[in-house]
């Protein structure tokens, strides 16, 4: 997991890889600090895609 940005409110945008049912996927997701535990937890804000699509995503980001 890697933090790629920190928002003004302290939330972080993180990139991580997960495997589900044998399929690896990449997640770009916003995490927030839980006020009770102090732990960083994921929000529903974000995207995930198959690791196979990573080269196309990188190519698209380089053209922006």
PyMOL commands that set and color helices and strands:
alter all, ss='L'
color gray80, all
select helices_A, chain A and resi 51-62
alter helices_A, ss='H'
color red, helices_A
select strands_A, chain A and resi 2-6+12-20+23-33+40-50
alter strands_A, ss='S'
color yellow, strands_A
deselect
rebuild
show_as cartoon
